[in-house]
């Protein structure tokens, strides 16, 4: 990986369809940059600011966005494959058309985010903030939600088979109509004070 770019100013940069490989960015400012169609492979972004950045139709493979800020960022048709978004925060972003595979959302803030009907199967959401987010009819099969904050999270109709959810999440989230396996059904009953015998 080449030498890190530290604190670089990319505000208002116009770089559509750019291809970046094995580049490292630390505390760089991409505010209102046009990065539509950006392709990254093996890149790292640490504490970078993507406020109002256009990342529409961008594709990211084996890249890391750690502790980054996505505030009103355009994320239409974004694809993440084998990426890490550890500790990043999303504010007023539309994520309904994203695609993610083998991607880590640990410690990510997604409070009050619309994630309806997304395929989030197998993803890691450990200790993430999903407070009041809407995951209606989403696919969370085999997802890891241990330690996630799920107060007021709408998981109605969500496929949670094979997912890992703490007792606190089973109590605080709305699970009406969610599809669960036997193990989660027993855990749900226990979390609500029922005695299964």
MDTraj code that builds the backbone (N, CA, C; nanometers):
import mdtraj as md
import numpy as np

residues = "UNK UNK UNK UNK UNK UNK UNK UNK UNK UNK UNK UNK UNK UNK UNK UNK UNK UNK UNK UNK UNK UNK UNK UNK UNK UNK UNK UNK UNK UNK UNK UNK UNK UNK UNK UNK UNK UNK UNK UNK UNK UNK UNK UNK UNK UNK UNK UNK UNK UNK UNK UNK UNK UNK UNK UNK UNK UNK UNK UNK UNK UNK UNK UNK UNK UNK UNK UNK UNK UNK UNK UNK UNK UNK UNK UNK UNK UNK UNK UNK UNK UNK UNK UNK UNK UNK UNK UNK UNK UNK UNK UNK UNK UNK UNK UNK UNK UNK UNK UNK UNK UNK UNK UNK UNK UNK UNK UNK UNK UNK UNK UNK UNK UNK UNK UNK UNK UNK UNK UNK UNK UNK UNK UNK UNK UNK UNK UNK UNK UNK UNK UNK UNK UNK UNK UNK UNK UNK UNK UNK UNK UNK UNK UNK UNK UNK UNK UNK UNK UNK UNK UNK UNK UNK UNK UNK UNK UNK UNK UNK UNK UNK UNK UNK UNK UNK UNK UNK UNK UNK UNK UNK UNK UNK UNK UNK UNK UNK UNK UNK UNK UNK UNK UNK UNK UNK UNK UNK UNK UNK UNK UNK UNK UNK UNK UNK UNK".split()
xyz = np.array([
    [0.0840, -0.1190, 0.0000],
    [0.0000, 0.0000, 0.0000],
    [0.0880, 0.1247, 0.0000],
    [0.0535, 0.2233, -0.0816],
    [0.1357, 0.3435, -0.0914],
    [0.1214, 0.4292, 0.0347],
    [0.2035, 0.5307, 0.0444],
    [0.2058, 0.6173, 0.1618],
    [0.0704, 0.6847, 0.1815],
    [0.0313, 0.7004, 0.3083],
    [-0.1003, 0.7554, 0.3396],
    [-0.1109, 0.9024, 0.3022],
    [-0.2303, 0.9389, 0.2569],
    [-0.2640, 1.0796, 0.2379],
    [-0.3320, 1.1234, 0.3668],
    [-0.2737, 1.2183, 0.4369],
    [-0.3235, 1.2590, 0.5672],
    [-0.3774, 1.4016, 0.5609],
    [-0.5063, 1.4160, 0.5967],
    [-0.5672, 1.5482, 0.6036],
    [-0.5825, 1.6185, 0.4706],
    [-0.5812, 1.5440, 0.3613],
    [-0.5942, 1.6060, 0.2290],
    [-0.7353, 1.6614, 0.2072],
    [-0.7434, 1.7705, 0.1331],
    [-0.8709, 1.8378, 0.1068],
    [-0.9219, 1.7997, -0.0323],
    [-1.0269, 1.7158, -0.0331],
    [-1.0911, 1.6768, -0.1590],
    [-1.2287, 1.7417, -0.1724],
    [-1.2555, 1.8442, -0.0929],
    [-1.3866, 1.9091, -0.0978],
    [-1.4155, 1.9604, -0.2387],
    [-1.5365, 1.9274, -0.2848],
    [-1.5844, 1.9709, -0.4169],
    [-1.5036, 1.9122, -0.5332],
    [-1.4208, 1.8126, -0.5060],
    [-1.3449, 1.7491, -0.6146],
    [-1.4402, 1.6791, -0.7106],
    [-1.4073, 1.6794, -0.8364],
    [-1.4887, 1.6125, -0.9382],
    [-1.4045, 1.4989, -0.9961],
    [-1.4334, 1.3772, -0.9478],
    [-1.3538, 1.2600, -0.9863],
    [-1.4445, 1.1412, -1.0200],
    [-1.5416, 1.1610, -1.1091],
    [-1.6322, 1.0500, -1.1398],
    [-1.5595, 0.9350, -1.2100],
    [-1.6044, 0.8127, -1.1818],
    [-1.5506, 0.6917, -1.2440],
    [-1.4043, 0.6661, -1.2092],
    [-1.3560, 0.7251, -1.1011],
    [-1.2165, 0.7031, -1.0617],
    [-1.1968, 0.5591, -1.0144],
    [-1.0736, 0.5078, -1.0285],
    [-1.0386, 0.3740, -0.9799],
    [-0.9187, 0.3881, -0.8870],
    [-0.9391, 0.3467, -0.7610],
    [-0.8319, 0.3573, -0.6621],
    [-0.7988, 0.2192, -0.6100],
    [-0.6718, 0.1846, -0.6118],
    [-0.6270, 0.0557, -0.5589],
    [-0.5198, 0.0773, -0.4530],
    [-0.5383, 0.0107, -0.3404],
    [-0.4408, 0.0089, -0.2309],
    [-0.3965, 0.1487, -0.1897],
    [-0.4909, 0.2428, -0.1886],
    [-0.4604, 0.3778, -0.1414],
    [-0.5075, 0.3920, 0.0022],
    [-0.4401, 0.4783, 0.0782],
    [-0.4731, 0.4983, 0.2187],
    [-0.5000, 0.6463, 0.2443],
    [-0.6169, 0.6744, 0.3047],
    [-0.6570, 0.8110, 0.3340],
    [-0.6836, 0.8233, 0.4839],
    [-0.6276, 0.9236, 0.5466],
    [-0.6477, 0.9455, 0.6905],
    [-0.6964, 1.0888, 0.7136],
    [-0.8135, 1.1022, 0.7762],
    [-0.8738, 1.2322, 0.8083],
    [-0.8824, 1.3234, 0.6857],
    [-0.9156, 1.2664, 0.5732],
    [-0.9331, 1.3451, 0.4506],
    [-1.0774, 1.3940, 0.4402],
    [-1.0951, 1.5099, 0.3783],
    [-1.2264, 1.5724, 0.3670],
    [-1.2774, 1.5602, 0.2235],
    [-1.3835, 1.4778, 0.2059],
    [-1.4433, 1.4580, 0.0741],
    [-1.5787, 1.5295, 0.0634],
    [-1.6031, 1.6289, 0.1479],
    [-1.7314, 1.6988, 0.1508],
    [-1.7724, 1.7482, 0.0122],
    [-1.8929, 1.7074, -0.0282],
    [-1.9547, 1.7485, -0.1547],
    [-1.8713, 1.7127, -0.2778],
    [-1.7837, 1.6149, -0.2650],
    [-1.7074, 1.5695, -0.3816],
    [-1.7942, 1.4834, -0.4721],
    [-1.7662, 1.4866, -0.6001],
    [-1.8350, 1.4012, -0.6971],
    [-1.7482, 1.2775, -0.7193],
    [-1.7837, 1.1687, -0.6503],
    [-1.7120, 1.0421, -0.6638],
    [-1.8042, 0.9354, -0.7221],
    [-1.8989, 0.9780, -0.8011],
    [-1.9954, 0.8852, -0.8588],
    [-1.9235, 0.7805, -0.9435],
    [-1.9585, 0.6534, -0.9211],
    [-1.8979, 0.5463, -0.9981],
    [-1.7580, 0.5083, -0.9523],
    [-1.7144, 0.5617, -0.8384],
    [-1.5812, 0.5297, -0.7855],
    [-1.5674, 0.3784, -0.7633],
    [-1.4510, 0.3247, -0.7978],
    [-1.4192, 0.1846, -0.7703],
    [-1.2961, 0.1820, -0.6808],
    [-1.3094, 0.1172, -0.5632],
    [-1.1934, 0.1031, -0.4755],
    [-1.1656, -0.0448, -0.4526],
    [-1.0381, -0.0772, -0.4432],
    [-0.9961, -0.2139, -0.4127],
    [-0.8767, -0.2075, -0.3182],
    [-0.8959, -0.2660, -0.1979],
    [-0.7884, -0.2690, -0.1007],
    [-0.7497, -0.1334, -0.0460],
    [-0.8432, -0.0382, -0.0476],
    [-0.8154, 0.0960, 0.0049],
    [-0.8594, 0.1067, 0.1507],
    [-0.8015, 0.2016, 0.2240],
    [-0.8460, 0.2287, 0.3599],
    [-0.8736, 0.3775, 0.3757],
    [-0.9825, 0.4060, 0.4457],
    [-1.0240, 0.5424, 0.4764],
    [-1.0442, 0.5487, 0.6275],
    [-0.9623, 0.6228, 0.6975],
    [-0.9728, 0.6352, 0.8424],
    [-1.0141, 0.7768, 0.8797],
    [-1.1273, 0.7884, 0.9505],
    [-1.1783, 0.9168, 1.0000],
    [-1.1972, 1.0180, 0.8875],
    [-1.2432, 0.9718, 0.7731],
    [-1.2671, 1.0614, 0.6604],
    [-1.4109, 1.1125, 0.6625],
    [-1.4319, 1.2302, 0.6046],
    [-1.5630, 1.2955, 0.6036],
    [-1.6213, 1.2910, 0.4623],
    [-1.7363, 1.2195, 0.4506],
    [-1.8043, 1.2079, 0.3217],
    [-1.9374, 1.2830, 0.3237],
    [-1.9435, 1.3942, 0.3953],
    [-2.0660, 1.4724, 0.4039],
    [-2.1084, 1.5227, 0.2655],
    [-2.2313, 1.4886, 0.2277],
    [-2.2917, 1.5298, 0.0993],
    [-2.2088, 1.4862, -0.0222],
    [-2.1250, 1.3862, -0.0052],
    [-2.0470, 1.3320, -0.1169],
    [-2.1364, 1.2462, -0.2054],
    [-2.1160, 1.2513, -0.3341],
    [-2.1895, 1.1644, -0.4260],
    [-2.1070, 1.0387, -0.4506],
    [-2.1491, 0.9292, -0.3846],
    [-2.0848, 0.7990, -0.4041],
    [-2.1776, 0.7043, -0.4798],
    [-2.2756, 0.7591, -0.5466],
    [-2.3714, 0.6766, -0.6196],
    [-2.3029, 0.5845, -0.7193],
    [-2.3523, 0.4602, -0.7256],
    [-2.3044, 0.3594, -0.8199],
    [-2.1571, 0.3243, -0.7987],
    [-2.1052, 0.3528, -0.6796],
    [-1.9647, 0.3171, -0.6521],
    [-1.9554, 0.1716, -0.6072],
    [-1.8378, 0.1109, -0.6296],
    [-1.8140, -0.0289, -0.5933],
    [-1.6863, -0.0386, -0.5121],
    [-1.6950, -0.1127, -0.4025],
    [-1.5823, -0.1220, -0.3110],
    [-1.5558, -0.2674, -0.2769],
    [-1.4326, -0.3092, -0.2943],
    [-1.3952, -0.4479, -0.2676],
    [-1.2732, -0.4505, -0.1758],
    [-1.2864, -0.5237, -0.0644],
    [-1.1771, -0.5388, 0.0326],
    [-1.1235, -0.4042, 0.0781],
    [-1.2121, -0.3055, 0.0894],
    [-1.1735, -0.1725, 0.1364],
    [-1.2295, -0.1494, 0.2764],
    [-1.1681, -0.0575, 0.3503],
    [-1.2107, -0.0284, 0.4869],
    [-1.2441, 0.1198, 0.5005],
    [-1.3597, 0.1465, 0.5594],
    [-1.4033, 0.2832, 0.5901],
    [-1.4208, 0.2877, 0.7417],
    [-1.3163, 0.3208, 0.8149],
    [-1.3177, 0.3117, 0.9601],
    [-1.3400, 0.4484, 1.0234],
    [-1.4433, 0.4559, 1.1087],
    [-1.4766, 0.5803, 1.1800],
    [-1.4963, 0.6967, 1.0833],
    [-1.5597, 0.6692, 0.9707],
    [-1.5889, 0.7732, 0.8715],
    [-1.7285, 0.8303, 0.8941],
    [-1.7515, 0.9516, 0.8450],
    [-1.8807, 1.0180, 0.8564],
    [-1.9481, 1.0220, 0.7202],
    [-2.0705, 0.9667, 0.7151],
    [-2.1527, 0.9711, 0.5947],
    [-2.2787, 1.0501, 0.6309],
    [-2.2799, 1.1791, 0.6025],
    [-2.3902, 1.2670, 0.6398],
    [-2.4542, 1.3192, 0.5109],
    [-2.5791, 1.2767, 0.4878],
    [-2.6512, 1.3126, 0.3643],
    [-2.5725, 1.2734, 0.2392],
    [-2.4974, 1.1662, 0.2515],
    [-2.4167, 1.1140, 0.1406],
    [-2.5060, 1.0401, 0.0412],
    [-2.4807, 1.0584, -0.0882],
    [-2.5551, 0.9857, -0.1910],
    [-2.4950, 0.8461, -0.2023],
    [-2.5751, 0.7435, -0.1681],
    [-2.5262, 0.6059, -0.1676],
    [-2.6111, 0.5142, -0.2557],
    [-2.6794, 0.5704, -0.3532],
    [-2.7642, 0.4906, -0.4414],
    [-2.6808, 0.3912, -0.5213],
    [-2.7214, 0.2634, -0.5172],
    [-2.6574, 0.1567, -0.5934],
    [-2.5125, 0.1322, -0.5529],
    [-2.4780, 0.1614, -0.4273],
    [-2.3424, 0.1344, -0.3782],
    [-2.3275, -0.0139, -0.3479],
    [-2.2111, -0.0688, -0.3797],
    [-2.1817, -0.2097, -0.3541],
    [-2.0576, -0.2212, -0.2674],
    [-2.0709, -0.2955, -0.1553],
    [-1.9565, -0.3257, -0.0695],
    [-1.9353, -0.4754, -0.0704],
    [-1.8139, -0.5212, -0.0992],
    [-1.7805, -0.6638, -0.0981],
    [-1.6549, -0.6840, -0.0134],
    [-1.6674, -0.7622, 0.0926],
    [-1.5525, -0.7892, 0.1777],
    [-1.4954, -0.6651, 0.2416],
    [-1.5826, -0.5698, 0.2766],
    [-1.5377, -0.4413, 0.3314],
    [-1.5615, -0.4320, 0.4818],
    [-1.5012, -0.3329, 0.5439],
    [-1.5254, -0.3006, 0.6844],
    [-1.5687, -0.1553, 0.6939],
    [-1.6780, -0.1334, 0.7700],
    [-1.7264, 0.0028, 0.7951],
    [-1.7192, 0.0320, 0.9444],
    [-1.6266, -0.0312, 1.0122],
    [-1.6126, -0.0271, 1.1572],
    [-1.6198, 0.1145, 1.2130],
    [-1.7188, 0.1374, 1.3008],
    [-1.7281, 0.2639, 1.3733],
    [-1.7730, 0.3829, 1.2923],
    [-1.8164, 0.3627, 1.1690],
    [-1.8624, 0.4753, 1.0873],
    [-2.0053, 0.5137, 1.1237],
    [-2.0449, 0.6356, 1.0878],
    [-2.1805, 0.6813, 1.1178],
    [-2.2506, 0.7289, 0.9906],
    [-2.3792, 0.6924, 0.9819],
    [-2.4622, 0.7298, 0.8680],
    [-2.5762, 0.8175, 0.9186],
    [-2.5861, 0.9394, 0.8652],
    [-2.6889, 1.0339, 0.9074],
    [-2.7652, 1.0823, 0.7846],
    [-2.8965, 1.0627, 0.7870],
    [-2.9822, 1.1083, 0.6762],
    [-2.9341, 1.0584, 0.5395],
    [-2.8904, 0.9329, 0.5353],
    [-2.8485, 0.8714, 0.4087],
    [-2.9559, 0.7733, 0.3626],
    [-2.9780, 0.7669, 0.2335],
    [-3.0708, 0.6691, 0.1777],
    [-2.9923, 0.5443, 0.1403],
    [-3.0244, 0.4346, 0.2096],
    [-2.9484, 0.3108, 0.1906],
    [-3.0333, 0.2012, 0.1275],
    [-3.1508, 0.2349, 0.0778],
    [-3.2444, 0.1336, 0.0304],
    [-3.1928, 0.0521, -0.0878],
    [-3.0954, 0.1041, -0.1624],
    [-3.0500, 0.0330, -0.2820],
    [-2.9063, -0.0164, -0.2706],
    [-2.8522, -0.0215, -0.1472],
    [-2.7151, -0.0683, -0.1320],
    [-2.7086, -0.2205, -0.1450],
    [-2.5896, -0.2694, -0.1717],
    [-2.5641, -0.4129, -0.1756],
    [-2.4390, -0.4389, -0.0931],
    [-2.4482, -0.5351, 0.0004],
    [-2.3330, -0.5641, 0.0856],
    [-2.3171, -0.7144, 0.1034],
    [-2.1943, -0.7625, 0.0871],
    [-2.1621, -0.9039, 0.1073],
    [-2.0329, -0.9132, 0.1874],
    [-2.0306, -1.0045, 0.2860],
    [-1.9101, -1.0257, 0.3671],
    [-1.8547, -0.8938, 0.4200],
    [-1.9448, -0.8081, 0.4661],
    [-1.9055, -0.6750, 0.5109],
    [-1.9352, -0.6575, 0.6594],
    [-1.8463, -0.5872, 0.7276],
    [-1.8536, -0.5708, 0.8726],
    [-1.9077, -0.4326, 0.9080],
    [-2.0255, -0.4314, 0.9745],
    [-2.0875, -0.3073, 1.0213],
    [-2.0732, -0.2947, 1.1738],
    [-1.9725, -0.3565, 1.2327],
    [-1.9515, -0.3496, 1.3768],
    [-1.9349, -0.2043, 1.4225],
    [-2.0073, -0.1680, 1.5297],
    [-2.0010, -0.0348, 1.5906],
    [-2.0461, 0.0767, 1.4968],
    [-2.1166, 0.0428, 1.3905],
    [-2.1658, 0.1441, 1.2973],
    [-2.2945, 0.2057, 1.3508],
    [-2.3112, 0.3362, 1.3335],
    [-2.4339, 0.4045, 1.3730],
    [-2.5269, 0.4150, 1.2529],
    [-2.6408, 0.3453, 1.2645],
    [-2.7434, 0.3461, 1.1592],
    [-2.8792, 0.3825, 1.2195],
    [-2.8781, 0.4636, 1.3243],
    [-3.0026, 0.4995, 1.3927],
    [-3.1008, 0.5669, 1.2976],
    [-3.2289, 0.5273, 1.3101],
    [-3.3391, 0.5858, 1.2328],
    [-3.3159, 0.5777, 1.0820],
    [-3.2539, 0.4699, 1.0379],
    [-3.2252, 0.4497, 0.8955],
    [-3.3264, 0.3555, 0.8329],
    [-3.3650, 0.3825, 0.7096],
    [-3.4585, 0.2987, 0.6362],
    [-3.3812, 0.1888, 0.5636],
    [-3.3936, 0.0655, 0.6151],
    [-3.3238, -0.0493, 0.5568],
    [-3.4230, -0.1566, 0.5129],
    [-3.5434, -0.1160, 0.4830],
    [-3.6487, -0.2110, 0.4466],
    [-3.6108, -0.2960, 0.3258],
    [-3.6416, -0.4262, 0.3396],
    [-3.6321, -0.5232, 0.2299],
    [-3.4905, -0.5453, 0.1780],
    [-3.3891, -0.4961, 0.2485],
    [-3.2513, -0.5180, 0.2029],
    [-3.2036, -0.6585, 0.2374],
    [-3.1156, -0.7113, 0.1558],
    [-3.0517, -0.8392, 0.1840],
    [-2.9252, -0.8108, 0.2642],
    [-2.9346, -0.8323, 0.3944],
    [-2.8226, -0.8079, 0.4856],
    [-2.7770, -0.9384, 0.5486],
    [-2.8049, -1.0475, 0.4809],
    [-2.7760, -1.1799, 0.5364],
    [-2.6264, -1.1995, 0.5593],
    [-2.5947, -1.2601, 0.6732],
    [-2.4569, -1.2952, 0.7044],
    [-2.3667, -1.1799, 0.7446],
    [-2.4216, -1.0581, 0.7537],
    [-2.3378, -0.9430, 0.7867],
    [-2.3195, -0.9294, 0.9378],
    [-2.2133, -0.8616, 0.9772],
    [-2.1850, -0.8391, 1.1182],
    [-2.2299, -0.6985, 1.1586],
    [-2.3220, -0.6941, 1.2554],
    [-2.3711, -0.5679, 1.3107],
    [-2.3419, -0.5619, 1.4608],
    [-2.2340, -0.6218, 1.5060],
    [-2.2047, -0.6284, 1.6486],
    [-2.1888, -0.4884, 1.7086],
    [-2.2637, -0.4655, 1.8164],
    [-2.2599, -0.3386, 1.8902],
    [-2.2923, -0.2182, 1.8023],
    [-2.3637, -0.2390, 1.6934],
    [-2.4038, -0.1270, 1.6088],
    [-2.5267, -0.0585, 1.6682],
    [-2.5503, 0.0649, 1.6259],
    [-2.6654, 0.1418, 1.6723],
    [-2.7736, 0.1368, 1.5648],
    [-2.8771, 0.0567, 1.5917],
    [-2.9900, 0.0443, 1.4991],
    [-3.1178, 0.0981, 1.5630],
    [-3.1043, 0.1867, 1.6607],
    [-3.2188, 0.2422, 1.7319],
    [-3.3171, 0.3065, 1.6341],
    [-3.4430, 0.2627, 1.6421],
    [-3.5539, 0.3162, 1.5603],
    [-3.5316, 0.3025, 1.4103],
    [-3.4441, 0.2125, 1.3696],
    [-3.4274, 0.1865, 1.2261],
    [-3.5391, 0.0957, 1.1762],
    [-3.5670, 0.1052, 1.0478],
    [-3.6738, 0.0261, 0.9872],
    [-3.6128, -0.0846, 0.9017],
    [-3.6217, -0.2087, 0.9530],
    [-3.5702, -0.3254, 0.8812],
    [-3.6838, -0.4185, 0.8398],
    [-3.8010, -0.3621, 0.8209],
    [-3.9170, -0.4417, 0.7816],
    [-3.8868, -0.5259, 0.6577],
    [-3.9174, -0.6549, 0.6679],
    [-3.9035, -0.7479, 0.5553],
    [-3.7596, -0.7602, 0.5037],
    [-3.6616, -0.7211, 0.5854],
    [-3.5215, -0.7381, 0.5443],
    [-3.4784, -0.8835, 0.5633],
    [-3.3709, -0.9205, 0.4970],
    [-3.3136, -1.0545, 0.5130],
    [-3.1903, -1.0427, 0.6028],
    [-3.2045, -1.0909, 0.7265],
    [-3.0939, -1.0895, 0.8221],
    [-3.0533, -1.2310, 0.8609],
    [-3.0754, -1.3262, 0.7722],
    [-3.0371, -1.4639, 0.8022],
    [-2.8877, -1.4725, 0.8305],
    [-2.8537, -1.5429, 0.9401],
    [-2.7151, -1.5657, 0.9804],
    [-2.6403, -1.4370, 1.0159],
    [-2.7099, -1.3248, 1.0295],
    [-2.6433, -1.1995, 1.0672],
    [-2.6070, -1.2007, 1.2154],
    [-2.5030, -1.1286, 1.2515],
    [-2.4580, -1.1203, 1.3906],
    [-2.4967, -0.9843, 1.4470],
    [-2.5993, -0.9840, 1.5336],
    [-2.6498, -0.8607, 1.5940],
    [-2.6199, -0.8551, 1.7435],
    [-2.5234, -0.9327, 1.7881],
    [-2.4924, -0.9349, 1.9312],
    [-2.4409, -0.7985, 1.9772],
    [-2.5020, -0.7501, 2.0846],
    [-2.4630, -0.6209, 2.1399],
    [-2.5208, -0.5021, 2.0666],
    [-2.5962, -0.5244, 1.9593],
    [-2.6543, -0.4130, 1.8837],
    [-2.7633, -0.3439, 1.9651],
    [-2.7724, -0.2135, 1.9509],
    [-2.8785, -0.1363, 2.0174],
    [-3.0017, -0.1408, 1.9279],
    [-3.1081, -0.2046, 1.9793],
    [-3.2277, -0.2300, 1.8985],
    [-3.3541, -0.1673, 1.9575],
    [-3.3396, -0.0640, 2.0380],
    [-3.4561, 0.0012, 2.0971],
    [-3.5442, 0.0622, 1.9886],
    [-3.6666, 0.0154, 1.9780],
    [-3.7597, 0.0683, 1.8798],
    [-3.7288, 0.0291, 1.7366],
    [-3.6374, -0.0647, 1.7175],
    [-3.6038, -0.1102, 1.5820],
    [-3.7167, -0.1958, 1.5276],
    [-3.7580, -0.1689, 1.4041],
    [-3.8681, -0.2428, 1.3437],
    [-3.8131, -0.3619, 1.2647],
    [-3.8312, -0.4806, 1.3217],
    [-3.7878, -0.6043, 1.2560],
    [-3.9075, -0.6874, 1.2121],
    [-4.0213, -0.6231, 1.1957],
    [-4.1414, -0.6977, 1.1574],
    [-4.1253, -0.7560, 1.0175],
    [-4.1598, -0.8831, 1.0058],
    [-4.1496, -0.9520, 0.8775],
    [-4.0078, -0.9863, 0.8369],
    [-3.9110, -0.9560, 0.9214],
    [-3.7702, -0.9795, 0.8890],
    [-3.7349, -1.1272, 0.9038],
    [-3.6491, -1.1772, 0.8169],
    [-3.6012, -1.3149, 0.8263],
    [-3.4798, -1.3165, 0.9176],
    [-3.4977, -1.3720, 1.0382],
    [-3.3910, -1.3757, 1.1380],
    [-3.3408, -1.5174, 1.1636],
    [-3.3724, -1.6092, 1.0748],
    [-3.3295, -1.7475, 1.0966],
    [-3.1778, -1.7568, 1.0954],
    [-3.1254, -1.8167, 1.2028],
    [-2.9815, -1.8329, 1.2153],
    [-2.9082, -1.7094, 1.2630],
    [-2.9807, -1.5991, 1.2838],
    [-2.9169, -1.4757, 1.3311],
    [-2.8851, -1.4851, 1.4798],
    [-2.7899, -1.4047, 1.5242],
    [-2.7531, -1.3995, 1.6653],
    [-2.8001, -1.2659, 1.7213],
    [-2.8951, -1.2729, 1.8171],
    [-2.9528, -1.1524, 1.8776],
    [-2.9543, -1.1701, 2.0286],
    [-2.9080, -1.0692, 2.1031],
    [-2.9081, -1.0755, 2.2487],
    [-3.0507, -1.0668, 2.3031],
    [-3.0668, -1.1120, 2.4289],
    [-3.1970, -1.1066, 2.4958],
    [-3.2503, -0.9640, 2.4998],
    [-3.1625, -0.8658, 2.5232],
    [-3.2062, -0.7264, 2.5292],
    [-3.2686, -0.6831, 2.3961],
    [-3.2079, -0.7245, 2.2853],
    [-3.2622, -0.6909, 2.1541],
    [-3.3956, -0.7575, 2.1281],
    [-3.4110, -0.8807, 2.1768],
    [-3.5367, -0.9529, 2.1585],
    [-3.6511, -0.8871, 2.2341],
    [-3.6184, -0.8120, 2.3385],
    [-3.7205, -0.7424, 2.4171],
    [-3.7500, -0.6039, 2.3596],
    [-3.6471, -0.5345, 2.3154],
    [-3.6632, -0.3932, 2.2763],
    [-3.7070, -0.3713, 2.1316],
    [-3.6797, -0.4673, 2.0446],
    [-3.7167, -0.4517, 1.9025],
    [-3.8597, -0.4992, 1.8788],
    [-3.9190, -0.4516, 1.7693],
    [-4.0502, -0.4997, 1.7264],
    [-4.0283, -0.6176, 1.6325],
    [-4.0657, -0.7372, 1.6787],
    [-4.0429, -0.8595, 1.6022],
    [-4.1720, -0.9187, 1.5464],
    [-4.2743, -0.8392, 1.5380],
    [-4.4030, -0.8889, 1.4898],
    [-4.3904, -0.9487, 1.3496],
    [-4.4270, -1.0756, 1.3360],
    [-4.4239, -1.1411, 1.2053],
    [-4.2862, -1.1792, 1.1556],
    [-4.1839, -1.1629, 1.2410],
    [-4.0479, -1.2007, 1.1997],
    [-4.0375, -1.3520, 1.1875],
    [-3.9556, -1.3981, 1.0925],
    [-3.9321, -1.5419, 1.0766],
    [-3.8091, -1.5809, 1.1565],
    [-3.8287, -1.6750, 1.2505],
    [-3.7196, -1.7164, 1.3381],
    [-3.7097, -1.8684, 1.3406],
    [-3.5944, -1.9170, 1.3858],
    [-3.5794, -2.0611, 1.4027],
    [-3.6182, -2.0988, 1.5463],
    [-3.6150, -2.2274, 1.5769],
    [-3.6581, -2.2748, 1.7086],
    [-3.5722, -2.2157, 1.8197],
    [-3.4420, -2.2102, 1.8003],
    [-3.3536, -2.1566, 1.9035],
    [-3.3887, -2.0124, 1.9382],
    [-3.4155, -1.9292, 1.8360],
    [-3.4500, -1.7908, 1.8642],
    [-3.5879, -1.7803, 1.9277],
    [-3.6807, -1.8672, 1.8873],
    [-3.8136, -1.8660, 1.9487],
    [-3.8043, -1.8943, 2.0983],
    [-3.7182, -1.9900, 2.1348],
    [-3.6988, -2.0224, 2.2765],
    [-3.6320, -1.9053, 2.3483],
    [-3.5317, -1.8446, 2.2855],
    [-3.4634, -1.7296, 2.3451],
    [-3.5598, -1.6127, 2.3616],
    [-3.6483, -1.5932, 2.2636],
    [-3.7480, -1.4853, 2.2702],
    [-3.8420, -1.5089, 2.3888],
    [-3.8883, -1.6327, 2.4026],
    [-3.9770, -1.6655, 2.5137],
    [-3.9084, -1.6411, 2.6474],
    [-3.7832, -1.6841, 2.6589],
    [-3.7089, -1.6665, 2.7838],
    [-3.6862, -1.5184, 2.8137],
    [-3.6564, -1.4405, 2.7084],
    [-3.6322, -1.2962, 2.7277],
    [-3.7556, -1.2243, 2.7769],
    [-3.8736, -1.2810, 2.7478],
    [-4.0000, -1.2222, 2.7905],
    [-4.0549, -1.2894, 2.9172],
    [-3.9706, -1.3654, 2.9829],
    [-4.0081, -1.4207, 3.1125],
    [-4.0896, -1.5482, 3.1086],
    [-4.1011, -1.6094, 2.9906],
    [-4.1758, -1.7335, 2.9820],
    [-4.0869, -1.8505, 3.0213],
    [-4.1473, -1.9538, 3.0739],
    [-4.0744, -2.0739, 3.1109],
    [-4.1097, -2.1824, 3.0098],
    [-4.0105, -2.2244, 2.9311],
    [-4.0331, -2.3271, 2.8305],
    [-3.9949, -2.4613, 2.8892],
    [-4.0896, -2.5552, 2.8872],
    [-4.0594, -2.6880, 2.9435],
    [-4.1109, -2.7979, 2.8520],
])
top = md.Topology()
chain = top.add_chain()
for i, resn in enumerate(residues, 1):
    res = top.add_residue(resn, chain, resSeq=i)
    for name in ("N", "CA", "C"):
        top.add_atom(name, md.element.get_by_symbol(name[0]), res)
traj = md.Trajectory(xyz[None], top)
